[in-house]
Amino acid sequence: MTPKFAPLGGTSFAPAMPMLSVSADPARLAWLGRALGSLGAVAPAPTEPMALVARIAESGPAVVFIDFTELPCGQNAPGTLSRAHDASQLAQAVRDACPGVPMVALGTLSSPVSAVLALRAGVRDFIDVNGNPADVLAIVKRLADERPEPVSRHGKITVLLGARVGMGVSTLAANLAICVQKRVTDRRKTTALLDLGLPAADSALLLDTQSELHFVDAVRNLRRFDETFVNTAFARHSSGLALTALPADLAAMRSISFASAVSTLNRLRAYFDHQIVDMGGFTNLEFVAQVAHAADDVWLVCDPNVTSAVSAKAMLDALNAEPQDNTEITPLKPSLIVNKFDAALNFGADQLAARLELPLLAVLPERAQALGRAVNQGRLLSDLNERDPYVRALAPLISRLAGEPAVATKRTNDTKAPTLGHLLPTFLRRS
């Protein structure tokens, strides 16, 4: 089997999506721009695997060009890989995480190793950068003709974060997911709950549903995803809600890359109208940041006390820290959900949101006893008592997830507290 060095041309095509060029050589981007002319814009892409996959997930390129040209002999620093070997790792990361994205290798026939490595990395098409620029046009046109029709569904992803362990994120995620699933009357529209929080698999206990396919299994089987696999492999609650969770042995998470995990979430958009991702208590903030940046909405859950506020501030700072590879990222600014609110604590939700510089999305009342009784009965509070203050406070969140007009709800109590102004700024400055 050999790469397709000079495919036949296709029909005229104006790509609706951008193309990406992965190269350490700025001249390569300019060369592609000249070769493509007005066919489409080519943007530079990161040369680090996770950052590249994140950029692909964000921009949805029609084609990704990966530079496999070797550095001249003697120019590789001692102990480092050649550019072609680096490109091979990038191509494998894209192939594993984004199997539907066409890749085109850039190389030279005078250095056959680049073509061989591209083929081994799963790149089907090869362009000789010293050859005829018309080959670039021909390949891009053919790939456009071969591109499958887009899926009819592009579900949303909502990530729930916890400022620290014990914020009630798993309870909130389970109640929200069930309510959203029950709200939808069209059986073709489904919701999935991905429990990636710690302790692992709390949602399976709350929902009394055994999840045989854990999240690592789902990532490993990404290439097998189709309607049949998704409908049969994922655990289903009696409401129709799909469920998967972290494996019992968390060491298995080391066998998958962050990029492939994010790609799994993006792939599942085609099969679920909404994914609610519980990441409460997850300690690897690099992974949390990758998932959060791939989401449509990010909600930070925090209870009303100073220590939780400081933890929330530290988490936000860590999530928005500059990556080691200096890749530019869009700062995360999640919406705030204040949970376990009790006006008697003199800790204002509005003021907490102002100090964290986050929009306040919802205030959920303290209902530890009612929630505890529901769990002890093997039920969710939303199933037992729809009139409970906690369940009623979920209404605007459920409406938002279900794509319905926002439901106005009256705050349980006044969320402003005069004493907070003297305490919170001091603690946040210390953090």
N, C-alpha and C positions, 0 to 999 in steps of 0.2 A: 504493500500500500504506500502510495506517495502523495505528498501534498498537491493540491490543485494550484499549479503555478500561474496559469493563464486561462481562467474560465471565460466562456463566451459572454457577451454582453446581454443585457436584458432590456426591459422597457424603461421608459423615462420615469424618473422617481424623484420626488422631493420629500425627504424624510421629515416626519413630524416630530421626531425626537432627536436629541443631540447625539453626536458620536464622541468617543473618548480616545485619547492617545496616551498610552502609558510608556513613557520614555524618559531617560535621564538626559537626553540630548535635545535641547530646544530647537535645533535645526530640523529634527524629525517632524515636529509639529508644523513647522513652516512648509516642509516638503509635502506633507499630506494636504495642507490647505491649498497649495498650488495645484496638486494633482486632482483634487475634488472640485475645485472651482466653486461654482454656485450650487453644487449639489447639496451641500449641507455644511454646517459649522462643526469643527472638531475642537473640543476643549481639552486642556491638559488634565491628567488624572494622577492621583497619588501613586507612588511606587512602593508602597507598603501594603501587604495583602489585606489587612482588616480595613484600612482606610479606603482602599480601592473598592472593596465590596460594598462598603457603606456609601461611597459616591455612586456606584452603579444602582444601588437600591433607591437612592435619592433622585437620580436624574433619569433612570430608565433609558439608557442609550440604545440606539438601533444597532451600533457596531462598537466593539472595543478593539482598538489596535494596540498590540503589545510588541515592543521593540526587543527582538532577539539578537540584534547585532552584537558580535563579540568585540570586546575592547582589544586594541592592538596589543601584540605580545609584549609583556613586560610592564604594562600599565596597571595591572591589577595589584592592589596592595597585598602584601604578604598575609596569608591566612584568610583572605576574603574570597568570595565566590565571583565568578565572571558575571558580566551583565546577562549573558544568555542563561546561565543557571538561575540567576535572580528572576529573570523573566519566566522561566519554567515554573518556579514556585508561585509567581503571580497568576499564571495561567491555570495552574491546578486549583488555586484558591477560588478563582472565578468559576471554573468548571464545576467545582463541588458546591459552591454557594449559590450560583446563578446559572444553572444548566441551560436555561433558555436563551441566554444572551450570546449572540454570535461573536466569536473572537477571530481576529485576523493577525497573523504573525508578520512582523517586519524583519527582514534579514537579508543576507547576501548569498548568492549561489557560490561566490568565491570562498565562502566559509560554510561548508556543508553541515557543520555541527549545529548551526543555528536552526536549520530546517529539521534536522533529526530531533533535536530537543523540543522544538515546537510540536512536532508530530506526537512525540511521547507524552507531552503535556496535554494532549487532547485538542490542539488547535487544528482545525480542518483546512483552513486556507492560509496561503503563504504568498507574500509579495516581496519580490526582489527590489530593494530600494535603489539598486543601480540599473534596473530594467526600465520598461516602458511605463510611464505614469498612467497610461490608459488602463492598465491592469487594475489599478485601484478603483476606477470608475466601474469597470466590469464586475468586479467582485461585490462592491457595495450594491449595485443594481440587482445582481442575482440574489444576494441575501435578502434584499427587500422583497423580491418576488416570492422567496421561499418562506418569508416570515408568516407564522400562523396568525389566524384571526385573534384579536385580543379576547380574553375571557370576558363573559358578560357580567361577572361579578368582581367587584374590587372592594372587599370588606375593609372596615376600619379596625384599627388597633388602639386600645386604650390601656396604658400602663399605670398601675397603682404602686406607688412607692411608700415606704414607711420611714419616718424620721429615725426610728430605732425599733428594736424588737418590742412587741407588745402593744402596737398602735391599733390593733384590730383590723389590719388590712385584709387578712384571709376571710374573716367574718363578713366584712363589707363586700369583698369581691364575690363571695359565694351568693350573698343575698342579691346583689346587683345582677349577676349573671342569670340567676333563676328568674328574677322579675322581668328582665329583658326578654328572655326566651318565652316566657308565658304571655308577654304583652303582644308578641307577634302572632297574628292570626294565619299568615301564609306559612304553611309547613315547609315551603322551599327555603324560607329564610331561617337561618340557624345561627346560634351563638356558641362560642367555644370559651371555656375557662382554662387558661394555662397557668397552673400553679407553680411558679418558679420561686416561691418564697420559702423562707425558713422559719420554723421547722418544716421539713419536707412533707408534702402530701397532706397538709391539714385539710385542704378542701375535700379530699376523698372521704375523710371522716365526717366533715360537716354535711356532706351531701349523701353519705352512706352509699357511695358508688366506688367500686373497685376499678382502678385504672391499670390495666395490664400493659398497655403501650405507654411507657414513660417517655419523657421529653427527649432523652438521649436516643432512644430507639427511633423516635420520630425524625430526628435530625439525620440519623444514619440511613433512614429509608426515604430520604427526600426525593430521590429519583423515581421511586415507586408511586409517588403521589398521583392518584386520580380519584374520581368520584367513588369508585368501589372501595379502594383502599381506605380512604378517609372515613367513609360511612361504616366500614366494618372494623377497622383497627382501633379507632378512638372509642374510649368508654362513653356511654350515654346514660345520663340521668333519666328518670321516668318522664321528665318534662321535655326531653329531646336535647337538652344541653350536652354538648360534647366536652370531654374533660381529659386532660393529661397533666401530669405532675412530674416533679423531679424524681429520679430514682432513689431508692432507699440507700444505696451506696453512692454517696456524693462524689467519690473518687472517679466515677464514670464520666463526670463532667469534664475531666481533663482530656478525655479522648476526642472531644469535639472542639472545633474552633468557634470563637465568638462570631466570626463572619458567617459560618454555616448555620449557627443558631438563629441569627437575624434573618438569613435567607429563608429559613423554614417558616418563620412568622410571615414574611412577605409572600411566600408561596401559598400559605394557608388563606390569604386574602381571597383567593379564587374559590374557596370552598365554604367560607363562613362570612356572614354579613358583618359580624363583629367578633373580635377577640378581646377578651378582658384578661390582661396579664398581671397576675399577682406577683410582685417582686419584693414584698415586705420582708425585711430581715436579711435579704441577700447581701453578703458582705463584700463581694468582689465588685467594686464600684466601676471598674473598667467595663465589665460585662453589662452592668446596669446601664451605663451611659450608652453603650452600643444599642441596646434594646430600646432605650428611651428615645434616642435620636431617630429610630425607625418608626416610631409610633405617631399616630395622628393627634392623640391627646395624652398628656402626662398629668396625673393627679398625685399630689403629695399629701399623705395623711399624717396628721400631727395632733397629739392631745394637748390640752391647755395647761402646760406647766413649763417652767423655765428650762429644765433640763432637756425636755423634748424640743423646745425652741432652739436651743444651742445645737442639739444634734441635727436638726433640720438645716440650720445655717451651715454647719460643717459638711453635710451631705451635698448641699447645693454648690458650695465652693469646690468640693472634690469633683463633682460631675462636670463642672465648667472649667476645670483646670486645663491648661494648655497641654496637648498630647506631647509625648517625648519626641515624636517625629516632626513636631512643629506644623502638623496638618491643621488647616483652618477648620474650625467647627462652629456651628451656630449655637450660641449659648442656650441652654435649657432654661425655660421659665415655666415650670408647671403651675397648674392651678392648685389652690390650697383647700383641703377638706379638714376642718377641725372636728375631731371625733371625741367622744366622751365629754362633751361640754357640760359644765355645771356652773351656773351663774354664781353659786355660793363660793366658788373658788377665787373670785375676783381676778379672773384672767380673761381679758377680752379677745374674742376671735378677730374682730375687725382690726384691732391694734396689732395683734400678732401678724396678720397678713401684711399690714403696712410695714412693720419692722423687717419682715422677710422679703418685702417688695414683690409679693405674689398676689394675684387676684384671688379673692375669697370665693370659692365655688359653692360650698355647703357647710352647714354647721349641724352635726349630728349629736343628739343628746346622750348623756350618760344613762345607759340602760343595761348595766352589767348583770343584774339579777334576771331580768327578762331574757336576755341573750343566753345566759347560763342555763336557765330552765329549758329553753328550746334545745340547746345542745344536748342536755341530759336526756331529752326525749327523742333524740335522733332526728330532730327537725330543725328547720330554719325559722327564725322569728317571722319572716315575711310569709311563711306558710301558716303559722299558728294564729297570728293576730295582725291583720292588715291595718287596724286602727292604732296600733302601738306607735307612740311618738317617734321611735327610731325608724320604723318602716315608713311612716308618713314623711319623714325628713328626707327619705331617699327619692321621693317623687321627682324633683327636678333633675336628679342624676339619671334616673331611669328614662325620663323623657328625652334627655340629651342623647343617651346611648341608643335609644330606639328611633332617633331622628324625628321626634315629635316636637311641637312647640313647647317652650319652657313652661313649666307649671309653677306659678307663684305660690310660695309657702310662707307662712308666718314663722318667724324665728321663735324658738321655744322660750327664750328669755333674752333680755338685753345683753348683747355680747361685748359691750364696752365696759372697761373697768379702769377707774382712775388710778388705782395703785400700780397698774402694770407699767405705766410710763416711767416710774422711778426705778423699776427693776430690770426690765428686759433690755434696754439699751446698754446697760452696764455689762450684763452677761454676754450679749452678742459681741461687744467690743473685746471682752476677754477671750472669746473663742477665735 
